Amino acid sequence: MKRPGLRVRLLTATVLPAIVVALALAAILLDRQYRGLDEALQARVRADARQLASAAEFGVFSGSRKALQAMTRATLAGDPDVVAATVLDAAGHPLASSGASTLALPPAVSRAERLFQSGSITVAVVPIGRPLLAVDDIYSDSGAPDAAPQIDGYVVIEMSRQHLDAERTRQLLIGVGIALGGALLAAWLALGIAAGVIRPILHIGDVVDRIGRGDLAARVRPDAAAVMPNLEDGINSMAQRIGLAQDSLMQQIDAATAELRARKEEAERANAAKTRFVAAASHDLRQPLHALGLFVSRLAQLRHGPDVRPLVGHIDASVQALQDLLDTLLDISRLDAGMVAVKPADFAAADLFARLALDHAGPADEKQLRLRIRPSALWLQTDPGLLLRILVNFVANALRYTTQGGVLVACRRRGDKARLQVWDTGMGIPPDHLRDVFSEYVQLGNPERNRDKGLGLGLAICERLSQLLDLPLGLRSVPGRGSVFWVDVPLGRAEAAALADVPEAMPSGRIDGTVVVLEDDVPNAASMIGLLSGWGCLVVGAASSVEAVRLCEEAGKAPDLVISDYRLPGDEDGVAAGMALRRRFGPVPVVLIGADADERLVEGAARRRFTLLTKPVRPGKLRAIVQQTLAQSRTTADEG
């Protein structure tokens, strides 16, 4: 409810008390007037009744009804308010009556006078008494007789209150007139006060409100009556000081804004430089490292003396450790830079587990550990690639800190979510370090900082990815018996699988088939061609799709598989080159290798059903994909 304004409140404060006082005084005067009129009426009716009773005493005693009738008529004529006069005998029967009585029955009589109301009539009943005279009796021993008068009859006078009510109405009108006069006088005085005080106050309030809304040019007009000169001068002075202070503040804000804008632009430039560095590192560092890994793998295929073979093994282990470190550092840099976009989809947990088996079957065999992946028919709903990164780190961490026994990957339904768990039989984690393992560079059981055990960033990446995906992580561990890491993922619907079909085990043996390698980088091309040739493949190396088509036609061989780098010379990329070879040789499978799986590359590969790998590619994983892809291609051709 809106609060009344100052004018209304001031008028109310001045007029209302005056009205209340006027009404109170009028009520008091009216009340006294009413009581006086009532008392005067009662005195008149009582006096008339007594006078008639005194005059009718002899008539009642003598039984002269004619005389009594004359007396009642005289009573009516003597007082215009008397409407009826009646004389009763001692038994209450009428002896004489004048006027129109309003009483339905004769009134009850008694020795005492009575006065009562009957509607708008005041009735007085006065007894007619005959006093007994005391006579001395010389012959009697008794004293004086009882002096109480003897009741011979009664007089009933009925007097109308009409004139009394008329007088009351007149008095009420006078009282109301007095009250209204007082109220009007108070209102006149209040309006005079408003003109002299409220108007300047309202003007000052309006000026203050305008100043509050930002109109610092508003000023109070001087009042000719000078009711509040100090207040007017003070507000004008305050407005002037506020204007000066605002000008100074705006200058400071402009300066601070300019400085902040400069720092923001500097930070954006630094962030852009960091982004460019991460992007460049993703490609420029992965490219030679990818080639190095393939060269080392090819080198391991050749025959060496007993002194050279361990050296090749050490080089291969160092290259793999370097690949792990680079992947980890670039991953955490991209996460901290906010360069990782979430792309949720519905996919089968079985596809996720198949990729885990492919990536970790080899390392588990090398440590003579059993990697068990429990089949699951559940479908999940999140970003499949980022969830795979979490599970890859969980499994890699479990294999790294487990020396005997094995690792189990399972998926269990929990309400509307699925809990993906990685169990191990490793060294376990003390209870006071359960949260520490998710911090950067924390490695339990590695005080010597052995790089074979990583940098201690894997679980920190898992923590960041879980926050990005809004997927809660969990950990339970018993020192000396092992640990279990888990992540809760919303259930999805059975739609298209988001991960490409991959084999569950790493095959081995000779690989037969014609493979086209599209790579413009000479070391990468040489390492890839040498590695595939060592596995038994017939390899056609080219830098573009046009060159690959020409070489295949010259050799009279259609490719069974295309392995293409995403970045190719000119306007052609790996996606366009793969589609060109498909148009020439039919639905040949394509494996696309990129330095960084950005959004455009992932979408393009998925839409064309290309298998996408990220550099650096481990030779064991590449061999498994090549062999499995060629086997599936032959099966499809035989069925067709």
N, C-alpha and C positions, 0 to 999 in steps of 0.2 A: 504494500500500500504506500502511495506517494506521500511523503511528509509535507504538511502545509508550509507555505512560504512565510517569510518574515513578516510581511504586511498582515497576513491573516492572523498569525500568532499574536502580533502586537495589538491588533484590533480586538482580538478575543480576550487578551489579558486586561484590556482597559474597559471594554464594554460589558463583558460578562459579569465581573464583580458589581458594577453599577446596577445592572439589571437584577442581580440576585438581591442586593440591598434594597432596591426599590420594591421588589416583590415581597420581601420579608416585612418591610415597613407597612406596605399596603395590607398584607395579611394580618398583621398585628392590629392595625387600626380597624379593619373590617371585623375582626373577631370581637374586639371591644364594643364596636358599634352594635353588632348582632346581639351580644349579651345584654347591652343596655336596652335595646328595643324589646327583647324577650322579657326582661325583668319589668319594663314599664307596662307591657301588655298584661302580664300576670297580676301586677299591682292593680290595674284598672278593673280587670274582671273580678278580682277578689273584692275590691272596694264596692263595685256595683252589687255584688252578691250580698255583702254585709249590709249595705244600705237598704236593699230590698228586704232582707231578713228582719232588720230592725223595724222597718215600716209595716211589715206584714204580721208582726207579733200579735197585735190586737185582733186583726181580721181573722187570723187562724184560730185564736182563742174563742172569738165570738161566732166563727163559722160564717162570716160575711164574704161570700164568694164574689159579690159585685165589687166590693171594695178591693179585694185582692186582684181582680181582673184589671181594675183601673190602675193599680200599682204596677202590674207587669207591663201594661201599655206605656205607662210613664217611663219605665226603665228603658224600653226599646227606643222611645222618643228621645231620651236624654243622652244616649250613646249610639252613634250610627254604626259602630262595629258590632253591637249586640244583635244577634240574629234570632235569639229566642230567650224568653224568661218564663220560668215555671215555678209554681208554689205547690209543694207536696204536703200531705198530712204526715202524721207521725209514722204511719204504716207505709208511706211511700206512694200513696195514691195522689194523682193530680187534683188540685183544688182550683187552680187558675193557671192559664197559659197564654202567652202572646208570642207571635212569630212562628216561623217554620223550624221546628226542632230537627236536628240532624241525627238524633239518637234513636236507634231502632227500639230500645227498651229503656225504661226508667233506670237511672244510674243507681248503683248500690249506695245505701246511706249508712252513716255512722254518726257518732256523737262529735267526731272531729271534722274539721273542714278538709275538703279534698279538692285537688287541682290536677286535671289530666288532659291529655290530647286525644282528640278523636278526628283523625284526618287533618284537615286544615282548620279545625275548630278547637279552641281552648275552652274547657268546661270547668266551672267552679261550682262546688256543692257546699252550701253553708247551712248548718242546722239553725232552726228558729227555737230559741230557748226562752223559757219563762222562769225568772229567778224566784225562789221561795223566800218570803220574808220571815225573819226570826221573831217569834212572839213569846214574851216571858209568861210562864204559867206558875202562878204562886202556889197552886195546889199540887204541883208535880215536883218530884225530886230530881227529874232528868234535867240535863243541861240543854244547850241550844241545838235545834235540829240541823240536819245536813244541808249546807248552803248550795250544793250542786244544782244547776238549773234543770228544769223539766223540759224535755224536747217535745214541742207541739207539732213541728213540721220541718220542711226543708225548702231552701231556695236553690234553683238550678239556673245558672246563667251560662249561655253559650255565646262566645264572642269569636267573630271571624278573624283570621290572620291575614286576610287579603292585603290590607293596607300595610301590614308589617312586611309581607313578602315584597310588595312594591318598593317599600323603603329600602329593603335589603338590596334589591336589584339596583336601585339608584346608587346606593353606597358602593356596590361592587364596580359599577361603571366609573365612579369617581376614583376608586382605588386603581383600576386598570389604567385610567388616564394618567394618574400620577406616575405609575410604573413606566408607562410608555414615554412620558415626558422625561423621566430620569434617564431612560435608555437612550433617547434621542440626544439628550444633553451629553451623555458619555460618548456617544458615537461622534458627535460634533467635536468634542475635545480630542478624541482619538485621531480623527482625521486631521485635526490641526497638528497633532504630534507627528503623524505620518508625513505630513507635508514638510515639517521642519527637520525630522530625524530619519524616518524610514527611507525617504527618497534618496538622500545622500548615501545611506548605508547600502541600498540596493545598487546604486551606481558604482560604489566602491567594489561591491561584490562582483558586478559584471566585469569591471576592469581587471580584477584579480583573476577571474575565470578566463578572460581573454589572454592574460599573461601566461596562465597555466597551459593554455592551448598553443602557446608559442608566439603569440602576437606581442612582441616586446615593444612595439611602438605605442601600445595602448597607455593612456594617461588619465588620471582623475581630473575632471574639470573643477576648478575652484568654485566653492559654494559662496554665494553672496552673503548668506547669513553667517558663514564661518562657524558652523556647528562643530565640525571636527577638523580644524585646520592642520593639527599635528599629524593625524592619521592620513590625510590626503597627501601632505608633503612627504610623509614616510613611504607611502606606497609608490609615489612617483619616483622618489630616490631609489627605492628598491628595484623598480623596473629598469631604471637606467643602469644600476650596477649589474643586474642580471644580464642585460644586453651586452655590456662590456665583457662580463665573464664568459658569456656564450661565444662571443667573437674570438676571445682568446682560446677557449676550449676547442672551437671548430678549427682554428689554426693548428692546435696541437694534434687534433684528431686527423686532420689532413696530412700532417707530417708523419704521424704514426702509421696512417694507412699507406702512405707512399713507401715507408720503410718496410711495412709488412708485405706490401705487394712486391717490392724488390726481393725480399727474402723468399717469398712464395715462388716467384719466378726462378730464383736461384735454386730452391729446393726441387722445383719441377725439372729444371735442367739437370740437377744432380740425379734425380730419380730416372729421368730419361736416359742419362748416361749409364746409370746402373742397369737399366733395362736393356740398353744396347749392348752393354758388356755381357750380361747374362745370355742374350741372344747370340752374340758373337762367340762366347765361350761354348754355348751349346753346340754350335756348328764347327767352329774352328778348332776347338780342343777335341771334340769327339771324332772328327774326321781322321786325323792322324792316329789317334788311339785305336780307332776301329781297324785301320789298316795294320797297325802294329800287332793287334791281337790275331788277325788272320795270318800275318807273316809268321808269327811265333807258332801258330797251330800248324801251318804248312811246314815249318822247320822241324816240328816234332814228328812229322810223318816220314822224314828222310832218315836214312841210316847214319848213325854217328858212332864214334868210338866210345869206349867206356868213360873217358874223361869229359867228353862233350855232352853226353846224354843228361847227366845231372845239371849241367849248366843250362841246357835248354829248359829243363823242368823249372829251375829257379827263375829263369826269365819269364816263363809262362805264368808262374805264380805271382811275380811282381806286376806283370801287365794286368792280370785279373784284379789284384789289389788296387792298382792305380785306377782301373775302370770303376771299381766300387767307390773309391774315394771321390772321384770326379762326379759320378752320378749323385752321390749323397750331397756334396757341396752345392751342386747346381740345383738340386731339388729344394733344399732348404732356402737357397737364395730366391728362387722363384716364389716359394710360399711367403717369405717375408716381404717380397716386393708386391704381393697381391696379383701375381700374373697367372695364377691357376684359376681357371673357370670351372664351375661345377655344371655337369651335364647329366642330370638324373635320367634313368631309363629303367625299364623292367627287363630282367635277364635271369637266366637259370644259374643256380649256384653250382651246378655240375660243370658249366663252362668255366667258371672261375677256378674251380678245383683242378680242372684239366690243365689250365695254364700254370697253376702252382706245381703240379706234378712235373710238367715239362721243364720249368725253371730250376727245380731243386732235386730232381731224381739223381742227376749226376753228382752234385756235391754230397748228397747223402750216401751214395755208393762209395765215394772216395773216402769218407770217414767210417765206412762200414756200419752205418746207422740205417735203421728201418724207417722209411717214410711211408706212413699209412694215411690214406685219404679216404674217409668214410663217404660212400655215395649219398647223395641227397637229391630229392625231387622238388625241393622248395625253389620258389622264384623270389627274387629280391628286387628292391626298388631304391636305387641310389646311383651315384656315378660309378659305373663298373671299373673304369680305369683307376680312379683314386682309391676305391676299396681294395682293388688288387694290390696297389702299392702298400697299403696297410698290412695286408696278409703276407705279402712278400717279405716285408721287414720282420714280421712276427716269426715266420718260418726260418728266415735266414738267421735271426737272432737265436732261435731255438737250436738250430744245427750248430751254430758257432760255439754255444756253451754246453753242448751235450757231448760227452765222450763215449758213452755206452748206452745201449737201449734204443731209443728211437723218438720219433716225433709223430704225433697224431693230429690230423686236421679234421674237424667235424662241424656239423651244422645242426642245431636243435631249435625247434620251434618254441617260442615263449610268447603266448598270446598272439598279438598282431605283429610280432617281431620275430626275427630269426637271430639266434646267437651263434656267431661263427667263432669257434674256439681252436686254439693251437696249443696242444699239450706237449710237454717234453719231459725227459727223465734226466735233466741236467743238474747243475750244482744248486739251483734254487736261489732265492733272494731273501736276505734277512728282513724281518717285519719292519724295522725302522728305515729301510731303504726302498720300500715298495713304490713310493712316489718319486724318489730321486732318480730312478732309472729313466723317467720320461724327460729329464732335463738334458740340456746340451752337454756333450763331452763327458758324460758320466758313464764309466765302465767299471763294473764290479768284477773283481778277480782279474784285473789287467793292470796292475800297478806299474809294470814296465812299459806300458803304452805300446804293446805289440800291434803293429799296423795290420797284421793278419786278422785281428779281431775288430777291425773297423775304427771309426773315429768316435763312436759313441753318440752318433746323431740319428740312428735308425728309429729309435723309439720317440725321439723328439719330433721327427717328421711325422710319425704316426699320431702323436698328440695334436700337431697342427692340422693334419688332414681330418682327424675326427671332429675338431672344432669347425673346420670349414664345411664338413658334410653334416654336422649336427648329429653325429653318431657317438653314443657313449662308449668309452673304453673301460675295460676291467682287468684286474690282475689278482691272482691268488697264487701263493707260492709256499712251499715247505722246504727250508734249507736242507740240502743233501738228498732230496727226493724228486725235485723238479718243480715246474711252474706251469700255469695255464694263463694265457692271454686271450681276451675275447673282445669282440665288438658287436653291438646290437644294431641290426639293420631292419628297416621296415620290410614287410612282405610285399612282393609284387605280384603281377598277373602273368599268366602263361602267354606271353606275346613273343615277338621276334627276339632271338638271343642277341645280346649286345656285344658279346665277345666272339671272336672267330673260333671255329672248331679247331682244336689242337690235340695232338696225341697225348696220352697219359704216361707214356714211358719213352725213354730215349733209345731209338733203334740204333743198331750198329751194322757193320758189314759194308760191302761194295754197293754203290749207288749207280744205277744205269739210267741214262736219259740225256737228252739234249737240253742244255740250260743256256739261255741268253743272259749275259751280264751287261747291263747298261750303266756305265760309270765313266765320267770324264776325268776323274782324278787318277793319275797314272799309278801312284802307289796303291791306292785302294783297288783299282782294277786288277793290278798284278797280283795282289794278295788274294783277292776273291777268286780269280781264275786259277791260280796255283792251288788253292785249297780245294776247290770243286774238282779240279783235275785229279788231285791226289785221292779223292773219294771215288773216282771212277767215272765221273760225268764227262760228256763231250760238251765243251764250253765254247760259246761264241761270244767274244768280247766286242763291244761297240760303244760309241759315245752318243748315239742317237738312234731313234727308231728306224729312220731311213737306212742308216748304215747297217743296222741289225737285219733288216729285211733283205738287203742286198747280199750280205754274207751268208744268210741261211739259204737263199735261193742258189747262190754259187755252190754251196756245199750239198745242196739237195736234201736238206734236213729241215723239218718243221720243228719249232721249239716245243719241248714238253713242259718247260717252266721258264718264266721270266723273272730275273732278280734285277730290280732297278733302283738306283739312287734317286731320291726325290728331286735333288737339284741337278739339272742337266744344262748344257750350254744352249744359248739362244733363248727363244720363247717357250721351248718345250720343257715340261717337267715330267717326273716319273709317272704321274697319273695319265697324262696325255700320251706318253710313249707306250704305256701298257695297253691303252685302248686302241692305239694304232696297230700294234702287233696282234691284238685280238681280231681286229677287222680284217687283217691279212691272213692269219693262220687259224682262226676259229677261237673257241672259248678256252684259251690257254690260261692256266693259273698264273697269277702275278704276286710276287712278294716285293713289297715296297719298303725301302730302308730310308729313314730320315734321321737327321741329327736331333730334331725336336718335334714331338708330336703335337703341333699346334692344331687349333680348331679346324681350320680349312683342310688340313691334311687328313685328320681323323675322319671328317665328314666325307671327303672325297673317296677315301679308301673304303669306308663302310658302304657307301652307296654303290660302289662297283664290285664289292665283295673281294677286295684285295686284302692280303695278309700284311699287316703293318708291323714293322720292327723298328726299334729306336737304337741308334748308335750309342755306344759301341755294342755290337752284337757278339755274344759269346759263340765261339765256333761250335760247341756242343749243341747249343740251342739251334743254330743255323742248320746243322746237319740233320737234327731231328725234324725240323720243319720241311727241309728239302726232301728228305726221304719219305716222310708221311704224305706230303703234297703230291709227289710223283706216284706214290702207291694209290692214292685216292683217284688221281687222274686216270690211271690205267683201269681201275675198277669201274669208273664211270663209262669209259670208252668201251669196255667189254660188255657192260650191261646194255649200252646203246646199240 
